[in-house]
Amino acid sequence: MGRHILKEGKEMISAILNLGKSLGYVIKEEFPLEKKPGNPPAVDVAWLSDEDHDFPLMIFEIESKVTSSIANNPVKVFGQPNENFEKPLFFFHIFLEGTKESSQIDNLQRLFGLYNYRPYDVSKDGELTRLIIDIISQHRRLYRKLNLEDLIKTFDHEIWRSADIEKILISLETRRFTANYLKTYASLSFHNPDFIKHYLRFLELHVHSHPKKTIPQEYGTYWGDVWSDPIHYGILVHSFPAKSTEYLQQLRNWQEKSTYLTMIGPHFGLSRDYDEFILGLSPPFWAFLAALMKNCPEGVQYIADQCQLILEELKESAPRISFFTALWLLHIASSISSYNHFEFARSVINSKGGISEFFLYNPLNSIPLEGDIDTESDRKWSKELQERPVNVPDMEEFRSKLNDVLIKSDSKEENVLHLAFEVLLDPGIHANWAQRIDRILAS
C-alpha cells in the first residue's frame, strides 16, 4: 500500500507514532519488510525496541475503509518465511471506516487470528479504547516500567479524544505497571480536574493493598516521601465522608502504632532533625491535616489532642519555642470550637506575658531552632514576639479578629485538595503555607 494522503489516515499514523514514542519504542513510518532496492512492501507504522533491530515488535496497518484488498496487508507480513521476516509480537490492523456488514473484517479475524493479529473498526463505539488497551497489554509483555505522564499526554491527540481514558488508566493500574500514579494524577489535576477522581481511586487501592502488593509510589519531595501516609489519610477523610471513621482510624494507627513511640510527638533528643521538625514544622503540619479533615470534627479533635501533647512538654520553655505550637493549637481549636484545647493554649501564652498581636493572628510558616536564624521572619519572631504584647482573648473574640485579618489579606479561596497536592509535590511549600492553612481552618 502507498502512503496515506487522506487527513484521517495521516492523523491516525501520527497518533500511533506519538504513542509508541511515549512508551519508549523506536518508531518508524513506512517501514520496509524487505531489504532490497526498489520499492519493497512496507507497513504503515513499526515499533522497534532498538534502532539497530531489523524486525519490529509491533506493526500497525491503517485502512481508510473496508475494501476487497484488505487481506493484502496481513498477507504481506504473515505470508513471508521466517528467514526473510521474523513475525512481530503483534499486528494491529485498524479500519477508520467500517461497514454495517462486518463479515470481511470477521473473516480476517478468523483467518489470521491464529497469529498475533487483531482487526479494529474504530468507527464503532468502544473500539478505539479496546485498541489502546490491547496495545498496552502487549507492551506489558515486554516492559513493566512506564512513563505515565508522557503516555497520558499523548491522549491529547485529536484521534484519541473519544477514547475512555478512565478505562485505559484502570487497565494500566490492574496490569501493575511500575509508575508514579499518585504523583502523575496529582500533577495533572491542576489543569484537568478529572484527574482528581483518578487520584482518589488509585489512592484508595493503594492504602488498602497488602504491603507486598503495593506499587511503590514516590513524589520526590520531603513531605511527599516522608510524610505521605498521614496526608493520604487526611485526603481520604476529606474526600469520602462516609468512610471518615475508617480512614481516621488508619491515621490513628499510623500515629500510635507504627513504632514504640508516636510518629509526631514530644520525643526530644532522638536527633536534631527530629527536634527541628517537632518544634519548627509539626504545628503547621498538624494544622494542615486538620484543614484537610475540617468536615470531620472527630479528626480535628484528635489532631488537637496530639498538638496539645507536644505543647504540654513545652509549656515551661521560652516563648520563642513554646508559642509557635501554642499559636497553631489556638487556630486548630477555634476551627471546631474546642474550648479545652483553646483555653490550654491561651493559658500558656497569657501566663508568659502575652504575644504580639501580629503573630497572634498571623502564625509563621515555620520557626528555626536557636542559632539557625537566617531570614527576616526568623529575626522578627525572635525580636518582636512579645513587642507590645496582648493577651489572647476568648474564643469568640479571637475568631472575629482572625476573620477580619483574613478578609483584609485579599487571598483567593483555597481548594483544599489542591493545597494537599502542592504539599505532596512542592518541596518548598512550607515557606508560604501558613495563611493558606489558616484560611481553610477559619472558613
N, C-alpha and C positions, 0 to 999 in steps of 0.2 A: 504494500500500500504506500502511496506517496504521502508527503507531508500534509497535515491538516491546514486548510485555508479558511474554514468557517470559524466564526468567533467562538462558538460553544466548544468546539473541539480544542482550539488553542487554549481556552481558559481552563479546561479540564487538565490538559497536559501541564500547564503552568502550576495548577494546584497540586498535582501529584509530584511534580519536581520539588516544590517547596516542602511538601510533606516528607518526602524522602530525605531532603537536606536536614530538616529538623530532627529526624530520627538518626542522623549520623551516617547516612549512606553516601557513596559517590554516585551522583545522579547523571544519567546520560539520556539525551533525546536522540531519536532516530539511531538506535544502537544496531550496528550491522551484525547479522547472525553468522556471516562467513568472512574470513579474512582473505579476500581476493580482490583484485582490481575490478573496476567497473561499477556496477550498481547492484550490490548484493542485497537480498531481502533484509529488512530491518524491523525492529519493534519500536513502537512509539516512545516508550519510556522504559529504561532499565535501571535497577538499583544494584550497585555492586558494593561489596564490603571494602574494596581497596582499588585504588587507581590502576594497579598493575594486573588486576584479575581479568581473565579473558571471558568469563561467563558470569552473567548476572544472577543474583539471588532471587530477585523478583522482577517480573515482567508485567507491563501494563499495555494493553491494546485498547484504543478508543474507537468506537464505531459511531458515526453521526446518526445512523439509523439502521434498522434491520434490512438487509438485502440478501440476495441469493448467494453472495460471495463471502458471507460472514465466517464460514468454516475455514477460509484460506489462512487466517491469522494463526489459529491454534495448530493447523496442519504444518505450517512452515517451521514451527518450533518442535512439536512432538513427532513430526514425520522424519526428522533427521536422526541418523545414527548417533549414539553417544560419543563415538570417536570424533565426530565433527563438532557436536554442540552438546555440552552437558546440560541436562534438564534443570530448569530453575526450581527453587524451593516452592514457588507458587506463581501461577499465571492468573492475572486478574483481567477479565475481558469485560469492558464497560460499554454499555449501549446508552447513548444520550437520549435517544427517542425510540421507544418500543412500539409494539403494535398491540391491538386488542387481542389478537390471536397470537399467543406466545409459543406456539409449537416449535418454531425454528430455534428459539433460544433454548427451549426444553430439550430439543434433540441434541444441541451442542453439549448440554449438561450431561445427558445420558452417554454420549459418545466419548467425551473427554474427561468426565467426572471421575473416572478411574485413576486419572493422573491428578497432579496438584493443580487443578483448574476449576474456575468458577465464573459463570457469567453474571452480570449485574445490569438490570434495566433500571437505571437511576431516575427514569421518568415516573416510576412508581413510588408511592409513599413508603418510607422506611428503608428503601434500597440503598440510599446514599449513606445512611447511618450504618447499615449492615456492611457495606463496603469498607468503611473506616474501621469498624470493629474487627472485621476479618483481617485487614492489613495489620492492625495492632496485634492480633492473635498470632499471626505468622512472625511478626517481629519478635514477640516474646519467646519464640522457639530458639532465637539466636542470642538475644540480649536481655539482661534484667534491668540494667540502669537506664534511666530515661531523663532527658532534659524536659521536664514537664512544661515549663513556661514557654520554651521555644515551640513545643508541639501545639500548645493551646493557641499561641499567636498565629499559627498557620491557618487556624479555623476562621480567621477574619476574612480569608479569601472569599470572594463572591460565590464561588462554586459550592462552598461548604455551609453557606448561611442557613440552608433548610435542614441541615443535619441536627439530630438530637444530641446536643453537647452533654447533657446530663447522663444519658445512656452511655456515651463514649467514655466519660470520666469514670463512671461506675465500673465499666469494663476494665479500664486501666487499674483501678484500685483492687478489683477482685482477682486480677491476674498477678497482683502483688509485685508490680514494678517497683524497683527501688527509686524513689523520687521524694522530693520535699513537697508533699501535697499541701501541708498546712501553710508553709511559708509562701508557696505559689498562690494558693487560693486567697490568702490574706492580702498579698501584694496586689493581685488583680482586682480585688473587691473595691479598691479606691476609685477605679474607673468604670467598673461594671458590677453593680450591686448584686447581680445574680450569683456572684462567686461567694457571697456570704453564706448562702444556703449550702453550697458545695463544701465550704469550710466547716460549717456546723455538722453536716452529715458525716464527713470524714472524722471530725474530732470525736463525735460520739463513738464511732467504730474504734478509734484509736484508744480512748480511755477504757473501753470495755474489752479490749483484746487481751488475751493471755500474754504475759511478758515475752514469752518465746515466739509469739506470733505477731508481735507489734512491728510494723515497718518503722525503722528509726526515722525520727523527724528532727531536723535542725533548722534553727532560724539564723544562726551565725551572729548572735548578739549575746551580751551578758544576761539581760533579762529573759530573752527567748530560750536560752540554753540552760541557764542555771535555775531560773525561777518559773519555768513554763508550766509546771504542774498546778500550782495554785491559780495562775492566770487562766489556765484552761478550765478549772472547776468554776471560777468566777464567771467566765463566759457562758458556761453551760447553765449555771444557776440563772443568769440573766435571760438566756435565750429560751429556756424550757421551764417556765414557772411550774408546770405540773410535776416536774421531776426535781424541783429545787431541793427537797429534803434529801433525796438520794445523792445529789452532787455536793450538797453541803456536808453530808457525812463523809464523802470522799476527801473533801478539804480537811475535815477534822482528822481523818485517818492519816493524811499526809503530814499535817502539823504535829500530831501527837504520837504517831506510831511508826514513823519512818526510821527513827533511831531511838536510842535510850534517852535522848533529850528532845524537846520540841525543836522543830526546824527553825522557827524565828522566835527567839526568847532571850531573856537576860542572862545568857551563859557567857559572861565576860571572861576574857583571858584565854579562850580557846586559840585565838590567833588575832593579830592586829586587823587583818582584813575583815574578820567576822565582827569584831568590835566596831569597826568603821561602818559596816552595814547596819548593825543594830542601832547605833547611835545616830548616824547621819542619813540613812536611806530607808530603813524599815518603817518609820512612822508614815511618810507619804505613800510607801508601797502598800501598807495596810489600808490607808485611806483610799488608794486606787482600787483595791479589791472590794472595799465597802461600796465605792461608787458603782462598780460592776454589779454588785448584789443589792442595789438600792431597792429593788422590788421584792426583796426577801429580808424583812426586818430581823428574823432569827439569825440570818447570816451576818448582818451588820452588827448585831448584838454580840455574836461570837468574836468578831474581829475586834470590837471594843474591849472585850474581855482580854484578848491576847495583848492588845496595846497597853492596857492598864497593868498587866503583869510586869511589863518592862518598866513602866513609869514607877511602880511600887519600889523597884530596885534602885531607881534614880532619884527618888524624891528628896534625898539628902545631898544630892550632887549639886554643883554650881549651876546657876540659872542657864548659862550658855550651853550646858549639856542637857539638863532636865527639861527646860522649857520647850525644846523642839518636839519631844514626844508628847508633852502636856498639851501643846497647841493643837497638834493633829488629833489628839483624843477629844479635845473640845469640839472640833469640827465634825468628827465622826459621830460623836454622841448627839450633837444637836440635830443631825440629819434624821435621827429616828426618835428624838425626844427621850433619850436615855438619861434620866435625871441623875442616877447614881454615878455613872461614868463622868458626866459633865461636872458634877459637884466635886468629884475627886480631883480631876484635872484643874478645875478652878481653884481649889484649896491649895494645891501645890504652887501655883503661880502667885496667888494673893498672899500666901504666908511668907513669900520671899520678897515682898515689896511691890508686886505688880509688874507690868510689862509695857513697853512702848505700844501705843495704840496702833501704830502702823503694822507691827508684827502680829498683833492680836488678830487682825482681820486679813493679813497678807502673809501667811506662813511661807517660809522659804522652800525651795525645791529640795535642798539638802543642806547639811552643815558639815564642816570638816572636824576632825579631831584637833585638839590643841597642837599648835606647831605646824599645821598644814594650811594655814590661812594664805590664800593666794589670789582671791578675787575680791571685787568691790563689795559684793553681797556678803562674803565671809567677814570682811572688815567691819561692815555695817552691823552685822549680827553681834560681833564681839564688843563693839564700842557703843552702839546705840540701843541695845536690847532693853535696857532699863532707863533710857533717857526720857525724862518727863513721863514717868510710868503712870498707868491707870490700872485700877483693879478690874478683873474680869467681871462683867455684870451678870445678872441672872440669865437663864437660857433664852427667855423671850426677848429681852433687850439685845442680847448677843446676836440672835437670829436677825432681828430687824436691822441692826447696823451692818451686819455682814451682807445682807441683801442689798443695802444701799451701795456698799463698796463694789459689789459685783455688777450692779447696774451701771455704775459710773465707769467701769472698766471697758465697756463697749466691746466686749468679746462676743464672738459668734456662738450660737447654741452648739453644744457638743453632741456628737454622735458617740455614745459610749463604746460601741463595738469598734469604731474607727480608732478611738483612743487606745483600746486594748490591742489592736493590730499594730499601732505605732509603737506601743511599749514593747511588743514582741520583736519588731523589725528594726527599730531605730536605736542604734547603740547610744545615742546622746539624748534620748527623750527626757531623762531625769533632770536635764538642765532647764526645762521650761514646762514642767507638767503640773506644778502646784495649783495655779489658778484654774486650770482645766479640770483638775480633780475636784477642786472646791466648788466649781460651778455645777458639776453633776450632783455632788452631795447636797448642795443647797437647793437644787431645783425642786 
